[in-house]
Amino acid sequence: MIKIKKEKPVVSSKEYILVLNNLKKTILQVQTDTILTTNKELIKLYWAIGKTIVKQQSLLEWGKNTIENLTQDLQNEFPGIAGFSARNVSRMQSFYLAYQEYEDDQNSFETLPIFNLPWGHNSVILEKIKNKNHRLWYIQKSLEYGWSRSALETAIKSKLLNREEKAITNFDKILPAPSSKLAQQAFKDPYIFDFLTLEVDHIEHDLEKGLVNNIEKLLLEMGKGFALVGRQYHLIVDEKDYYIDLIFYHIHLKCYVVVELKAREFDPKDAGQLNFYLSAIDDMVKQESDNPTIGLILCKTKKNFTAEYALRGIHRPIGVAEYETEIITKLPAQLKRSLPSVEEIEAELEKSQALLKKALTSIRRATKKATP
């Protein structure tokens, strides 16, 4: 029995022209509207284009060639608009498909945060994040923090969603609601300082210096609301000098944040030292309008139960979190011994140059003698 391959119905030129003309009218209308409105109208336009293509694919079985023709016709009709490339139109389809379920609820649909986010941000989130709830989380954070596209990409790459609110703290026992929740949201674990490259056995001074020298990146990783007040902040208690590694002020929490850096595993004694600093800052620096000072211990590693037990019984708000940096991998000592030193390399080069010079001299003499 011979099977006859069923061909896909050919899209009629009449149907195609109708869809194309409708899209052109929509685009022209939005071009006029956006003079007086914002990015929101552009995102709604891209949504409409994505929806149109998806529906036509379903109803009229539009194939790849038809969609390519459509993008080319739109580019020809609107040569001054860069958004109608084949790749971008494909993004519009994905954009509609990603959020189409919200369309049934008109009230929810109109308030979707996707319409307040620039198209470039939406594109990054579509491309890099597949989970629907995770997408909405990064959209909300982008709007809340005012992230640039680069900052958004950094947040996704560093898996901020999995790190925020993860620091071990005693905030829920020490701070009143809702301040305790807001404070917990302001801290993460671990902190990713991948803009620093340090040796495995680096010291606190190396870490502190690197952070302060990259202040903009440090503040970006710390999060919204942090402002650096000082480094090695000087306190005098009972005529003795003390120096706090880093001190911030958090604009939204309205409090100072004392950060102690520990280039080693967390030690319960660290909580006692930080508790002392918090008491001193509250007494000597904090104003009456400020909320209680919060402490943060940033350590290379920690054991969670050890950190939790260390914070019990302390009556000032303290958090403990790890940090990560790029690490320089040192050569094993045996391998290092087998490699030549700089002095040995220089001596070998001088020896090679002398031998080369001697060989060239011999060649010149031989050539001179052979010349009649």
C-alpha positions, -999 to 999 in steps of 0.1 A, spaced: 0 0 0 14 34 -10 11 61 16 5 96 3 23 122 23 -2 149 34 11 183 26 6 213 48 -20 237 36 -5 267 18 -11 300 35 -32 321 12 -18 355 2 -51 370 13 -48 357 49 -11 367 51 -17 402 38 -46 407 63 -24 397 92 5 418 79 -17 449 75 -32 444 110 3 443 125 14 474 106 -16 493 119 -8 482 155 29 492 151 20 526 136 -4 533 164 21 524 191 47 545 174 24 575 179 15 565 214 50 560 227 58 596 220 36 604 250 39 571 270 67 548 282 84 515 276 52 498 286 35 503 252 65 488 234 64 457 255 27 453 249 34 457 211 59 428 213 34 408 232 8 414 205 32 404 177 42 373 196 5 364 202 -4 370 165 23 346 153 15 319 179 -22 320 169 -15 319 132 9 290 137 -20 272 154 -49 282 132 -32 284 97 -2 262 104 23 289 96 57 275 91 92 289 95 93 303 59 61 323 64 74 338 97 107 347 80 87 364 52 67 383 78 98 396 96 113 407 63 81 426 53 80 443 87 117 453 84 110 467 49 80 486 61 97 500 92 134 503 83 141 527 111 130 502 138 156 476 148 132 453 167 119 433 138 149 410 132 141 373 129 158 366 162 138 393 180 105 382 166 113 347 178 118 362 213 84 378 210 69 344 204 87 330 234 76 361 254 40 354 247 42 317 254 60 322 287 32 344 302 1 336 282 -16 319 311 -20 353 328 -40 366 299 -72 350 311 -73 372 343 -75 407 329 -68 424 362 -38 404 369 -26 407 333 -27 445 333 -5 446 364 21 421 352 56 435 360 69 423 326 53 454 311 74 477 333 107 460 325 128 470 294 128 446 266 165 438 269 159 427 306 129 406 296 150 389 268 178 381 293 153 365 318 136 345 290 169 332 277 186 323 310 157 313 333 132 285 326 113 283 358 82 306 358 83 316 394 121 323 392 115 345 362 89 366 381 113 368 411 141 383 390 117 407 373 105 420 406 141 424 419 151 442 387 123 467 392 129 470 430 167 475 427 168 493 394 193 469 379 210 475 346 210 447 322 246 439 332 236 438 369 207 415 361 230 391 343 254 392 372 225 384 396 214 355 375 249 341 370 256 343 408 223 326 416 211 354 438 177 338 442 193 308 460 215 331 482 192 359 494 178 356 530 201 325 536 225 340 562 223 325 596 210 352 620 192 359 652 171 387 637 137 370 644 145 368 681 161 402 685 144 426 661 107 435 661 85 426 632 85 437 604 121 449 609 134 414 614 120 402 581 134 433 562 168 427 578 168 391 569 160 400 533 190 424 532 216 397 538 226 366 518 248 336 520 273 332 504 285 366 492 301 363 458 331 385 454 342 370 421 358 403 411 386 395 435 414 370 429 431 359 461 454 331 472 438 302 492 456 313 523 449 350 520 445 372 551 418 397 561 438 427 549 440 413 514 402 407 513 394 441 528 417 460 505 403 442 474 367 450 485 374 487 491 393 490 458 363 476 440 337 497 460 311 498 432 311 461 427 311 455 465 280 477 470 263 459 441 269 426 458 259 439 492 225 449 478 201 478 477 204 503 505 240 498 516 263 529 518 299 525 529 308 547 559 343 536 565 371 511 565 391 503 596 367 525 615 385 537 647 370 533 681 385 541 715 372 522 745 389 526 779 419 543 762 424 513 739 422 514 701 399 492 681 394 490 644 362 478 626 369 462 592 340 478 574 310 498 585 280 506 563 248 525 568 216 509 555 193 536 541 161 515 543 167 497 575 179 531 590 208 515 609 245 510 608 259 477 597 292 465 611 310 439 589 339 418 603 360 399 578 374 365 587 397 348 561 392 314 579 364 293 593 339 309 617 349 307 653 322 313 681 346 339 696 339 360 665 303 366 677 315 379 710 340 403 693 312 416 670 288 419 699 313 442 716 316 464 685 278 467 681 275 478 717 302 505 711 286 518 679 252 519 694 266 539 724 291 562 706 279 566 670 242 557 666 218 586 667 185 586 685 166 583 652 187 552 641 176 517 646 199 492 665 231 485 647 233 451 629 265 430 627 276 407 599 305 382 601 318 373 566 340 342 569 356 318 544 337 288 558 313 281 586 295 252 603 258 260 605 251 246 639 282 262 654 270 296 640 235 291 653 247 281 688 271 310 689 243 335 683 220 321 710 219 343 741 234 373 722 210 402 725 222 422 695 213 414 658 241 394 642 243 374 610 270 350 598 276 343 561 304 329 539 321 347 510 336 334 478 363 348 456 383 337 426 413 317 439 448 316 426 459 280 425 494 277 438 519 253 423 529 223 445 562 229 462 578 199 444 568 213 410 580 248 420 614 234 429 617 218 395 611 250 376 639 274 369 642 307 387 640 341 370 678 345 375 684 311 359 662 319 329 681 353 324 715 336 326 704 310 301 692 337 277 725 356 280 744 323 273 722 317 242 727 352 229 765 348 233 765 316 214 744 331 187 767 361 184 797 338 182 780 317 154 771 348 134 807 360 136 821 326 124 796 327 94 807 362 84 844 352 85 838 321 65 818 341 39 845 367 37 872 341 30 851 324 3 846 357 -16 871 360 -45 
